[in-house]
Every structure is written in C-alpha cells, then in structure tokens.
Amino acid sequence: MNHQNTSEFQEPVVWIVDDDASIRWVLNEALEDRSYEVHAFESPLEALKNIDKAPPTVVISDVRMPEMSGLEFMEEIHQIDKSIPVIIMTAHADLNTAVRSLQSSAFEYLPKPFEIDDALTVIDRAIKRHLSGGKKPRKTKTTKQPLNIIGSAPSMQEVFRILGRVSQLDVTVLINGETGTGKELVARALYELSSRANQPFVAINTAAIPRDLLESELFGHEKGAFTGALTQRVGRFEEANGGTLFLDEIGDMPVDLQTRLLRVLNDGTFYRVGGKTPIKTDVRIIAATHQNMRELVKQGRFREDLLYRLNVIRIKVPALRERREDIIPILRYYLSEEAKTYGLEEKQLSRPVEKYLEGLPWPGNVRQIRSLCTWLTIMAPDKTVHMEDLPLELKSGTVTESASGSNGTDDWQTPLQHWAEAFLASGKSGLHTEAEPMFEKVLIDAAMRASMNHRQKAAQLLGWGRNTLTRKTQALEERDELPSSD
C-alpha cells in the first residue's frame, strides 16, 4: 500500500511524534507559520491510527517513547510507504543511536537541543525530496557491537551524525583534532561501521617513523633495494589491501612521500622501493592530524592537491574543554574500564572532585583523563575518591582559578597573558591574527550554550546581529578547512 501525498497543489503534511509536549508545540508553531499542515502526536501508535486520514509528506519523530521506539516507528512507516522521509530526533544522543538511525534509512538525525531554524531546514529538504520523488537512501547493516565514543555535547553530536552518514561509503576522510582527543577512536569507528569491517585495519603514525624508513613502511621494498634490505618486505598499503589504512599525523608526512601518496589515491597503484612492477591496491584511506592543514599548505609543507583528495569528508573532533558536559561521563567510563582491566574495585568520584575535575583545562584531552583514571584505580586508597587522593600535578596550583570556573570575571586575563607571552617567545608573529578567532570562538560557544543553541538569542547575547554571528561562525569553520583557491 502506498500513501502518496505528493500533489504540488497540496500543502505538505508534517507529522510530529514526540511524548514531550514542549517539542510538539515549538515545532507545530514554527511549521504552521510556513503554512504546512501539521499533525502532532504524543505516541507512535496514535500517529499510525491516522495514516489513512492524513498521510504524511514527512515525519519527525523522537527516539525514546514509552509504547514504541522511534526506530521501530520508522520501520512501521516504511512498511506502509517507503518514500516517506523520517527525521529522527533525540535528547539521549550517542554514536550508536546516530548510526542505527541513519543506517536504518532515517532521512536525518537531529540531536536535541536543536536550533529551530536548523530543524526547519532539514524538514524543508525532506519535503522537497519527497515531493520530487527522490529515492530513499538504501538500508545498510547496523553495527553489532557498541562503539564507546562518549559525547552528548552538540559538537560531538555533529561527529556522530557524520559517522552515521559516511560509514558505509568508501570515501576518504580527514579527521582533525588536538592530540589526545580520540582521532584514532573515530577512525576505528568508521572502519567498524564500514563494509570493510571484516578486512584489515592498518594504522601508521607518520610522525613516529624516521623519514628514511617511512617510504619502505608505507610501500614496502624489494630485496637489495638499499643497504640492509636483505629480504623483500610488504608495506602497509599491501597489508591493508581490501580494508582500511589509517594515516595518523598526516601533516608530518615529507613532501616527496606526499607525491607518492597522491599517485596511489589517483590510480590505486604503487611500486615497492626498488621495484619495477606496479602493485594494485584497494584501500580506504582515513587520515588524521592535529595541525592546521591550511597553514601547512601556505607554508609549502603540504601539497594542496593532496589535501583536496584527503579532505573529501572532514570530521573535526572537539577538544575536551569545548565539551565540558562530557568530562564526567568520560571519567566514569574509564574508571569502570580500568577497574576491569586491573581486576580492582571500581572507584567513584566524590561530588567536590567531580566539580573540580570538570573545570580543569585538560590539555591532554581524553588521553589525559584515561591516564588519570588508571592512576586513581591503582593508587586511590578507598572506593570514593576525595580531593586529597588526586595526584599532585592536579592540585599544585598549575590550574588557574578561571579554569575551575570558580572566581571573578578578571581571571581569564592572566592565562591569556601567559599564552600571548609564550606565543611571542616562540618567535612567531601575527599574535592578534592568531588570537582573535580563538577568542571569538570561545565567546560564540558560550553564547550558543547559554541560548540552548538558538542562533538569534545567541546573537543578542553577543551584541551582534544574526547575520554577523552566521558570518563569523562560517569564517571560524572555514579557518580549519581547505585553503582558498586563490
């Protein structure tokens, strides 16, 4: 049975299905302002009773509801009419939910809280596809094992959304993020969710291998290719054939090897060092870096054409200080994992310790948290961790009061001054050019959090117009992306 509601003379019919009355009201008001016919339902079962009376053009549904989950509801809808786009929204967002939603043919995944303008844009796209007779995305396999990437912050939700979208596609991905943010975890998630999950995953850190050995590591060598090459060696490209090759710290790859890598990406063939026979390879490339690739291109340290080939899809993994709401869940997760690893009692953090740790800057990001959890699991004397149980370096005063978020409005100036002095002491120039976008990003992030991601309200809090906020946000996003073509 196929319920088509696609006449161009009919107003689009939008179903809102959520047990949260406030969400139903907000979306209903916004959609009716666009002259859409809106039907709001408290439960999937109530909605399904109306499928003949008001067949939807698009459905926007919560995931967690008492009678039936949003994913089960989507299956029911698609059994009736596979062409109806279903947008999944949830306040309980994690990587598995995002992946299951998108791999189960959801049109889009919308984590709460969301900006109403963004939701309307997604709904408009879904309506346009349905009315134009666009094809439903193919359903793909779902992951069988949980993927332990923790993140409820909006910036991590964007990471999850991208992972769900591209996991089944054989596209090259560039992961960008500070040291310790979990770039390899993201790469492994891409691999585990992909159609190549039963094939090899081979990782190589290009910064950790001496320049003279890196070429042989990547491409292998023939016997006698150089002094010491006593036997033939297979390189990482051959090891990863059919699977995924993860090139960590790609920004440190020597320029001459960048040229060889570009050739492999272009035609899928390479030669071993000292070899004369081309070798065909079929690998998916995932690359990662902590560096600003645009700056490396400007400095002549990275090929622009290679960057374009690597940066087909870009995933920005946020620093821990940019997603403080995730700090405590990550601490709890690793305390549990380390207890299992060492066969010891699982430690729990006292509330003062949680509050203190939540305010630290965590320059080592998730890696630093994991190290702390290992230390606490082994060294803390009791099940509950108190302030006196923390390692000295966390209590030595090296963390400013502003980092713990506990003092006055002038505290931020001292660490800013220290940063500026360190920047100049390194011999660099362009202090203001470097600092201004970082400063604006902090202000924008704070305003977006305070406004629950409502762009208009955030602009008001900043004292800007909405267009100014949009322009500056786009400029900050572009700053870490591809270099300009001029």
Secondary structure, 3 states (H helix, E strand, C coil): CCCCCCCCCCCCEEEEECCCHHHHHHHHHHHHCCCCEEEEECCHHHHHCCCCCCCCCEEEEECCCCCCCHHHHHHHHHHHCCCCCEEEEECCCCHHHHHHHHHCCCCEEEECCCCHHHHHHHHHHHHHHHHCCCCCCCCCCCCCCCCCCCCCCHHHHHHHHHHHHHCCCCCCEEEECCCCCCHHHHHHHHHHCCCCCCCCEEEEECCCCCHHHHHHHHHCECCCCCCCCCCCECCHHHHCCCCEEEEECHHHCCHHHHHHHHHHHHHCEECCECCCCCEECCCEEEEEECCCHHHHHHCCCCCHHHHHHHCCEEEECCCHHHCHHHHHHHHHHHHHHHHHHHCCCCCEECHHHHHHHHCCCCCCHHHHHHHHHHHHHHHCCCCEECHHHCCHHHHCCCCCCCCCCCCCCCCCHHHHHHHHHHHHHCCCCCHHHHHHHHHHHHHHHHHHHHCCCCHHHHHHHHCCCHHHHHHHHHHHHHHCCCCCCC
